Amino acid sequence: MTAYLEGALAGLALSPGVVAILIAVVLGAAVLRGFTGFGFAIAAVPLLSQVVPPLVAVTMALCMQTLGGLIDLRRSWRDCHRGSLRWLLTGALAGSPAGMALLGVAPASIARIAIGGITLIAAVSLARGAALAAMPGKAVTLGAGLLAGIFSGLAAMPGPPAVAYYLASPVSRTQARASMLVFFFLTSSLALASALWLGLADKRALVLAVIGMPVMVLGVHAGNRASRHGGERTHRLIAIALLVVIAVSSIARGGHELWP
């Protein structure tokens, strides 16, 4: 195991400075995840991609989200809104193949710009006070999950529809946060399993993910503590701000790919 670890690190040619950056990124993204219930990959992947290959960054984020989700899965499952999760996940599973099929027709750059635009509209609506008086029914929840699956298939971004759904729903902050943690744990687990099965995952990243897990646990714990002290308004504003960041970064990336 030690020899494999040393070989993986040597293969990535990681300097002490790069390792320090990786640790700092994981810690910051983990605090964000602990506070809001989402945002780890959103924060980590773009920053990790600056110091390691993109495939390593994505695999590392998926692995850490899966392992991190296992740590607090029991508590999250206890607190989550199970009725909505069932239909949201059903829709996501159905929508992902459709998103992949659309990707074969629409260029990835156009897909990212479209996803960013939809997400930005949702974020602005939520910032203006858009909210549902009652919990959405099966059809609406299934539709939100379907959209999440399409987003996932198009650009590996299942988050925005699920986040907007729970921010607009009349559930408590605790329920919304727990539901998102379970949703992202399950979607990350499926994505990681698929990547490993198809041989698309960079296995060197799995070693980095294991190394980074103590840092992630520490960050999530800090985020959890901060979440208990933060008010509903603070939590909502941070979540909406993250949606805006997702939207703008997606539009910017798509635009850069179209017009380099």
Rosetta blueprint (number, residue, H / E / L):
1 M L
2 T H
3 A H
4 Y H
5 L H
6 E H
7 G H
8 A H
9 L H
10 A H
11 G H
12 L H
13 A L
14 L L
15 S L
16 P H
17 G H
18 V H
19 V H
20 A H
21 I H
22 L H
23 I H
24 A H
25 V H
26 V H
27 L H
28 G H
29 A H
30 A H
31 V H
32 L H
33 R H
34 G H
35 F H
36 T H
37 G L
38 F L
39 G L
40 F H
41 A H
42 I H
43 A H
44 A H
45 V H
46 P H
47 L H
48 L H
49 S L
50 Q L
51 V L
52 V L
53 P L
54 P H
55 L H
56 V H
57 A H
58 V H
59 T H
60 M H
61 A H
62 L H
63 C H
64 M H
65 Q H
66 T H
67 L H
68 G H
69 G H
70 L H
71 I H
72 D H
73 L H
74 R H
75 R H
76 S H
77 W H
78 R H
79 D H
80 C L
81 H L
82 R H
83 G H
84 S H
85 L H
86 R H
87 W H
88 L H
89 L H
90 T H
91 G H
92 A H
93 L H
94 A H
95 G H
96 S H
97 P H
98 A H
99 G H
100 M H
101 A H
102 L H
103 L H
104 G L
105 V L
106 A L
107 P L
108 A H
109 S H
110 I H
111 A H
112 R H
113 I H
114 A H
115 I H
116 G H
117 G H
118 I H
119 T H
120 L H
121 I H
122 A H
123 A H
124 V H
125 S H
126 L H
127 A H
128 R L
129 G L
130 A L
131 A L
132 L L
133 A L
134 A L
135 M L
136 P L
137 G L
138 K H
139 A H
140 V H
141 T H
142 L H
143 G H
144 A H
145 G H
146 L H
147 L H
148 A H
149 G H
150 I H
151 F H
152 S H
153 G H
154 L H
155 A H
156 A L
157 M L
158 P L
159 G H
160 P H
161 P H
162 A H
163 V H
164 A H
165 Y H
166 Y H
167 L H
168 A H
169 S L
170 P L
171 V L
172 S L
173 R H
174 T H
175 Q H
176 A H
177 R H
178 A H
179 S H
180 M H
181 L H
182 V H
183 F H
184 F H
185 F H
186 L H
187 T H
188 S H
189 S H
190 L H
191 A H
192 L H
193 A H
194 S H
195 A H
196 L H
197 W H
198 L L
199 G L
200 L L
201 A L
202 D L
203 K H
204 R H
205 A H
206 L H
207 V H
208 L H
209 A H
210 V H
211 I H
212 G H
213 M H
214 P H
215 V H
216 M H
217 V H
218 L H
219 G H
220 V H
221 H H
222 A H
223 G H
224 N H
225 R H
226 A H
227 S H
228 R H
229 H H
230 G L
231 G L
232 E H
233 R H
234 T H
235 H H
236 R H
237 L H
238 I H
239 A H
240 I H
241 A H
242 L H
243 L H
244 V H
245 V H
246 I H
247 A H
248 V H
249 S H
250 S H
251 I H
252 A H
253 R H
254 G H
255 G H
256 H H
257 E H
258 L H
259 W L
260 P L
